[in-house]
Amino acid sequence: MNVRFFAAAAAATGVEEQRLDVAALAGTKPFTLAELSGYLVESFPVSASGHTPPLAEILTRCSFLVNEVSTRNLEHQLSPGDVVDVLPPFAGG
């Protein structure tokens, strides 16, 4: 799975993209968007940027795209080939 971070999420993690092995994380059970969020919070406990809140705080306001489709269902099951975009609220127009 490929996780892409945008805007404040990228600033908080210090990376724009991260590859994850879903099978290694989940074993034989389903791996959900909620579990991915928890894993990301554990992986990035402090912000990489002095002026950006930690990822745990940012994720509470984020929306997610899974394979370019918006989802708010945190129980959405993820697959190894999925692309998940982490999108904080954007300002401007």
Rosetta blueprint (number, residue, H / E / L):
1 M L
2 N E
3 V E
4 R E
5 F E
6 F L
7 A H
8 A H
9 A H
10 A H
11 A H
12 A H
13 T H
14 G L
15 V L
16 E L
17 E E
18 Q E
19 R E
20 L L
21 D L
22 V H
23 A H
24 A H
25 L H
26 A H
27 G L
28 T L
29 K L
30 P L
31 F E
32 T E
33 L H
34 A H
35 E H
36 L H
37 S H
38 G H
39 Y H
40 L H
41 V H
42 E H
43 S H
44 F L
45 P L
46 V L
47 S L
48 A L
49 S L
50 G L
51 H L
52 T L
53 P L
54 P L
55 L H
56 A H
57 E H
58 I H
59 L H
60 T L
61 R L
62 C L
63 S E
64 F E
65 L E
66 V E
67 N L
68 E L
69 V E
70 S E
71 T E
72 R L
73 N L
74 L L
75 E L
76 H L
77 Q E
78 L E
79 S L
80 P L
81 G L
82 D L
83 V E
84 V E
85 D E
86 V E
87 L E
88 P L
89 P L
90 F L
91 A L
92 G L
93 G L
